[in-house]
Amino acid sequence: MEKQKVRQLVLEHIQNHIDQLSNMLNQIQESSQEDSKSSAGDKHETARAMVQIEIENINKQMAVFIDQRQAVLAINPSLKSSKIAKGSLVQTNLAWYYFAVGLGKLMVDKELVFVLNPQAPLGQILLGKMTGDCINFKEQDIEILSIQ
């Protein structure tokens, strides 16, 4: 498994979310403009307020993904370390982990990679560990097999 490929897929995954949210925003705004041409009165004001809330929620979600994209872009993928750090791709006896942002599961070359925020509970435990180290997390023994 290549760290560069994992990083690229993480960026594509984030960009897909941004694109989807942007499309939703455009659809809501277009729909809102159509409604404003044909509606009047209290019902119209309530609908407009609900649309505004939806737009704010989408903008908040988009801001999170934009921040995540920036965080991943800030990671130098060519950095090598003998210890787990932000940007590390780690193989354990249980799974692959990419330390960047909290995205969850991602399929890479038919293998599952957990894209993990280093501040997450497991991330905090693994940070600074080296190949060969073992930890126990939620009653599971995890052995670090390799670090990229």
N, C-alpha and C positions, 0 to 999 in steps of 0.2 A: 504494500500500500504506500502510495506517495503522498507526502504532506502537501505538496503543491496542488495536486489534484483535489485533495480533500478541501483545501482552502478555497479553490476555485468553485467547487460545488456548493460550499457554504455561501459564498458570495452570490452565486446564481440563485440559490434558494431564497436568500434575503431579497434579492432584486425581484424575484417572482412575486413575493408578498407585496413589495412596494408597488409593482405594476398593477396587481389585482386591486389594491386599495385605491390607487389612482383612478383606475377604470370605474370603480364603485362611486368614487367622488364625482367623476364626470357625469355618470348616469343620474345620480341624485340631483346634481345641479341642473342638468337638462330637464329632468322630470319636474323639478321645482319651478323652472321658468315656464314650462307648459301649463302647470297648475295655476300659476299666478295670473295667466292670461284669462282663465276661465272661472276663477273662484272669487268670491267676495264674502265679507262678513266675518263673524267669530270663528266659524269652522276653518276658514282660510288662515286666520291668525294662529290658531292652534296647530294646524298642519305645518305652517311655516316654522313655528317654534320647534316642532318635533324634527323637521328636516335640519334645522340649525344644530340641534343636539346631535343628530346622526353625523353631520359633517364634522363637528368637533371631535366626536369619538373616533372617526376614521383618521382625522389629522393626528390625534394622539397616538394611534396605532402606527401610523406611518412614521412619526417622529422616533418611535422606539426602533423600528427597523432601520431607519436612516442612521441612528446612533450605533446600532449593531454593525451596520456595513462599515462605518467609520472605524469602529474598534477592530474589525477584522483587517481592514486595509492598513491600519497602523502596525500590525504585526509583521515583522520581517520574516518571511517564510524560509529564508536561507540560513537563519541563525541555528546553530547547533549547540546543544547543551547536554551535559551528562545528567542533569537534574531536570525534573519536570517543571516547566514554567509556562507562562502564557505563550501560546503558539506551538506548544509541543503536541505531537501526535504520538500517542502512547498505546502500545499493545500490552494487554494483560491476559491472564489465563481465562478471563471471563468475556472481555470485549475490547474494542478499540475506542479510544477517547481522543477527541481533539479539543484542546484547551483554548477557547476563544470567547464565545458568547453562549448564552443558554438557549439553544435551538431544539435540543432533544435529538431524536433519532434521524439519521440520514443514511441512505443506501449508497455505498461507494463500491463499485466493481463487485456487486452482489454480496457485499459484506456490510454489516451494520456498524455504523460509527456513531457514538454519542458525542454530540457537540455540546460541550460542557463549559459553563461559566466557572472560571477558577475560584470564584467566591461561593459557589454552591458547596454544600456540606462535603460531598465526595471530593470536589476540587480542592478544597482547603486541606483535606487529609493527604491527598496525593502530591500537592505542590512541594517541590524540594526533594522528593523521593528519587531514587536511582534504580537503574536496572538491577534486578535481583532482590530488591526490597519487597517485603510482604506487609500487607495491612489487613485489618479486619474491619469490614464495614457492613452494618446491618446483618451480622452473623454470617458473613461470607468472607472467606479468605481470598484476597486478591494479591496476585504476584505480578510484579512488573517485569515483562519479558523484553521489551525494547522501547526506546525513546528516540524519536526523530525531531 
